[in-house]
Amino acid sequence: MAIARYVCALAPNAGLLGNTPHEAAKVDQWISYLETEVLAVIRPITAMLNHYRPYHKPTDQANRELLPRPLKVLNDHLATRTYLVGERITLADLTVGSVMVVAYENVIDKKTRDSYPHLFRLYETIREHPLLKEIWGPTEYIDAPKQYVPPAKPAKEEKPKAPKAEKAPKAAKKKEVEEEDEDDDAPPPEPKAKHPLDELPKSNFSLEDWKRAYSNKETRGADGALEWFYQNFDAEGFSVWRVDFKYPEELTLTFMSNNQIGGFFNRLEGARKYLFGSVGVLGEPNNSLISGVFILRGQDHKTVVDCAPDWESYDFKRLDYAGADKEFFEAALAWDLEIDGKKWQDGKNFK
């Protein structure tokens, strides 16, 4: 995207980055939204469909269920507009063309396309533009969402039949058997290494049960999720951490900051069986921060979160969840956390 912005900046009169500071902010807003709310959901699905990553059915289904919400936001915005920003094509519209082609060719069938007509109209406007059509080529629309098909197993090569051995003296036969036995003694292939967290002693605390309790119960109060947590948590097998984004000065609009949290959580997909998170945006536009809580397997946060390339953009501090840090811990789970006068505005859970 940095290269795209640079190229657009070479033709300032084209208005591809917006004609005013307000329009420029809107262009950045929609690009960020498309990347974190649409592309981040579609990419894992297509990677599994095309065998670029191992297939995981719950992840596939969860991402497909996430897709309608951002599509509706885009479609509703375009119901009264020709383009996402202003009255001319901008980089935000070009991003629709490059992101949605992946969805239309893999996930979104005709029925779904028809459910978001304004978004589809913008997509066709961009893809059929005379200056772009030849570059992008036709879109291969699908009538039904593609489903995962396991890769075909390679055909077994038939071993050539060994020629009949000539009769030899018994001593020679014995020697041949000994040589064959030596071949059979070759070491077997090494088993695949397990994730270090799978080697930890078994815990009585089930992270999946906690996620269900958090989802189905009120957070506070009698028989609430917090009460369930204190009754069942295993402090030896799991740990609780405070998470803070290191660069709050870079945060602008609160909904964009919340999209950033969603993108971070998408990149933590490989840690889903070891992690629960409740992270939010606190404050107001251009004066906000990102903070929250992680509950994770083991005592070392890095072992869990280093599957996300941007994990080092966050500070991690172990919490005394039942003591000095109890108020922070419970407020982050209840989404009523307040830090330095900045109140919780929005957030996301990693479950």
N, C-alpha and C positions, 0 to 999 in steps of 0.2 A: 504494500500500500504506500510506503514511503516513495518508491519509484514512481507510482502512479501520480502522487501529488506533485512530484518534481516535474514530470512531463506536462501536467496540467498547468503548472506555474509558468512554463515556457510560452504559453499563449494566454496571457492575462485577459485579453479582450474577449476571449471565448466564454468567460464567466464560469468555467467548469468547477472552480473552487468557491463560487458565490461572488456576488457583486458588492456586498457590504459585509462588515464584520458580523452582523447578525446572521446573514445567509451562510457565511463561512462556518459559523458555529453549528448551524443546522445541518450543513453538509457533513461535518465531522460527526455530529450526533447520529445521523442515519447510517453512516458507514460503520460506526461502532456497534450500533444495534444489529445490523445485518451480520457482522462478524461474530458477535458474541451470542446472539439469540437464534440465528438461523443457521449460519455455516457451522458453528460449534456443535449444533444438534445433528446436522446432516452428515458431517464428515465422518464420525464414528460408524454410522450406518453404512455408508458407501465403502468405507475401508473394510468392513466385515463382509459385505456383499461381494467385493472383488478380491477377497482373500489376502488383503494387505495386513490384517491383524486377525487373531483368533476370534471365532464367532462366540458371542456371549448373548444368549437369547434375552435375559432380563434387560441388558443394556440396550439391545436393539429395540425392544418393545417400549422401554421407558423413553428413549429419544423420539420414537414415532409419536408417542403421546404428548411430548413437549412441543411439537411443531405447530399445531393449530393456533396456539396463542399468539406467537409473533406474526404469523400470516394474517391473522385477523387485525392486529394493530396496523400493519402495513395497508391492508385492504381498506380499512375504515378511514385511514388518513387520506388515501387516494380517491375516496368516493367523491370528493369535491375539488380535486386537484388533478392537473394533467401530469405534473412531475412532483417528486418528493419535496423539492425546494424551489421556490420561484416559478417563473414561467418558461424556463429553458432547461435543457439537459445539463445536469451537473455530474460530478464524480459519484455522487450518491446514487443516481439513476444507473450509471454504468456499473456500479457495484451490484445493483439488483440483477443486471444482465449476467454478470459473471458468477454470482452466488446461486441464483435461482435455477440456472441451467442444470446444476448438479441435482437439485431437488426434482425438477420436472422430468429428468431422464432416469431417475432411480426410485423416487419415493412417492411423488404426487401423481395420482392417476387422474383420468378425465373428470370423474365426479368431484374430486377435491379441487381441481383447477376451476371448475364451474362455480364452486362455492366462494371463490375469491376472485371475482371477475375484474375488479379494478386493478388488482396487483398483476393479473395476467395481461390486462390491456397495456400496462406500462412495460411489462417484460417484452411483449411482442413489438411495441413501439421502439424499444431500444435495439432488440435483436434484428429487426427488419430495417433499421436505419441504413440508407444507401452506403454510408461510409463505414459501417460496421458489419453488414450482412456477409460480405465476402470474407472478412477476417474471421468471424466466429463460425460461420457455416450454419446449416440447419440444425434445429433441435429435434432430437429423437424422442418425441413424447410417448408416454406409456399409457396403456388402457387399464392396467392394474399394477399396484406397487410390486416392485421386485422383491422376491423372497430369497433367503439364503439357500444356496445349493452347495453341498460339500464338494470340494475338488475331486475330480476323478482320480482313482488310484492308478498309478502307472502299471501297465501290463507286465506281468512276470515274463522274464526271458526264459525261453526253454533251453535247458542245458543240453548240449550235444551228448548223444549217447556215447558212452565210453566203449572203445573197441574191446572185444573179448580178449581177456588176458591169456597168454599162452601158459601152459602148465610149466611150473618151475619147481625146482627142488624145495622140499619142505622147509629147509633152513631159510631160503630166500623169502618164502611166504611169511614166515615168522617175522622177518626183518621189516617187510612191507607193513604188517599189522602194527608193529611198534612205531613206525613212522607216522601212520595214520593216527595212532593214539596221541602222539606228540602234537599233531595238528589240532586234535580235539581239545588239547589243554590250553588253547589260546584264550586270553582273558576276555570275559564278556564285556560288551559296551557299558560305559559308566552310566548310571541312572541320571535323569535330569535333576539338577539341583533344586531344592525346595526354597521357597521364600523364607528368609531368616525368621519372620514372625510365625511361620507355621511350625517352627522347631521349639517354640516356647511351651512351657508346661500348660496343660489344659486348664482353662478357667471356667468357673461356674457362672460367670457373668456373660450373658449372650448379648452381643451388640445388636443382633437382629431383633431380639425381644425388646431391647431398649428403644430401638427405632419405632417399633410398633406401639410401645407404651407412649412415647412422645407424640406420635401422630394421632392416637386415639383418645388420649386423656387430656384434661385441662392441665396446663403446666404447673400452676400453683394450687394449693388447697388440699383438703383431705382426699385421699385416694388419687392424687394427681401424679403427673409424670415425675416430678421431683421427689415425691415420697417414694415412688417405685425405685428411683435411682439410688437413693440413700440406703434402701433396704437390700439392694442386690449388687451394688458396685463392688468390683474386685480391684483394690488399689495395687495389688502386686502384679496382676496380669494386664492392667490398663492404667493410663495416666490422663490427666486433664490439663489442657494448655490454653493460655490466652494467646490470641492471634491479632496482630496489628499491622496494617499496611504501613511500610516505612516512609512513604512519600506523600503525605496528605496534601502537600502544597500543589501536587499535580492534579488533584481531584477538582472537577468543575460541577456539572449538573449532577444532582443526587441520583437520578435514574440511570445515568451513565456509569456512575460508581457502582450501582447495584448490578448493572450488566457486567462490570469487571469482576465482581464476586462470582457471578454465574459462569464466566469464562474460566476463572481459576478452578471452580468446582468441576467443570467439564474436564479439565486437564488432570484432575485428581481421580479420574475414573478407575485407574488401576489400583487404587487404594480403597475402593468401596467396601470391601469385606473387613477392613481394619479400622474404619474411620467413621465418625459422626461429627458434623459441624453445624454451628449456628452463628452466622456472621452477618453483620448489618452495616448500614450507612447511618452515621450520626451527624446531625448538624443541618446546614442549609447550603444551597448552591454557592460554590466558591469559598466555603468555610465549613468543611466537613472532614470526617475521618472514617476509616473502615476498621472495625474491631469486632471481636467475638470469641467464641470458645470452640475448641476441638476436644473430643474424647477419642482416644486412639489406643490401639493395641500396643503393649510393651511400654518401655520407659524412655525410649528415644524417639522424638518426633521425626527426625530426619529419615529414619528407616521407612516411615510411612509415607511422608509427603514428597520425597525426592523424585517421585514419578512425574510430578508437575514441573516443567522447566522454569517456571517463574516463582517457585516456592521461596527462593532467597529474597524476594521483594517484601517478605513479611517477617516480622519479629515474632518469636515464639518464647513464651515464658510459662514455666510450670506453675499451676495454680494450687493453692491450699484450699480446695473446693469446699471443704467442710469447716474451715477455720477462718483465717484472715481474709480470704478471697471469696467467701461464700456469697456475699451480696452481689459481687460482679458476676459470678458464675450463674446464679439463679436469674439475674436480670437479663443476661445474654440469651438464656434459654427461653425466657418469657417475652422477649422482644420489647422490654421497657427499660433497657440500659440507658444511662445518661453519664457522659464523661465531660467534665469541665463545662457544664452548661449546654452541651450539645446532646440533643435528644434523638432517640432512635427514629429514623424516618422510614426505612425499608430494609429488607434483608432476605437472605436465602438460607435454606437448610440443606446440608449434604447428608442424604440418608441412603 
